Amino acid sequence: MLFVAHVSGVVDDWCRRQLTSSGVDGADQKGFFQANRCMELKCSYLSKQANLAGIGGPDFEFKGLRNRIAHVQQGEDLELFDALTPELLENAERDVLEWLDLIGSTLGYERIANVKERTEQFAEDLRSAGIAVKTAVDEPSLRQKGQ
């Protein structure tokens, strides 16, 4: 379930970034997401933006898996988890990661950001603006304070 949530979050984030870079504002972005609730439509949008129109999105296996997890009905959860074989999960993961890597590299987006690097850059930007920033290195750890 975490993998499905991760992929959904990445696809939504990349759609927002792409819409923003195309000059689409917040209200129109909301309209895009209302009109394109389906993961498949958002994936197709990203493929088109990457000029990879023939590559619509992750394989059907992932779409089916995602839909079953996202829309599970009360009482169906045991049946769902029994159907989640290691082979199904491995194939879905492979297909989706290949698609994400292709789209991400083409559009210049990262699936998993380098948090340390981005935090350091953000702190440096704040310092450049004259804002005092303390980092974890500036403060002794709680363990050290207690000793």
Secondary structure, DSSP 4 states (H G I P E B T S, - for coil): -HHHHHHHHHHHHHHHHHHHHTT--HHHHHHHHHHT-SHHHHHHHHHHHTT-TT--SS-HHHHHHHHHHHTPPTT-HHHHHHH--HHHHHHHHHHHHHHHHHHHHHHT--SS--HHHHHHHHHHHHHHTT-----TTTS--HHHHH-
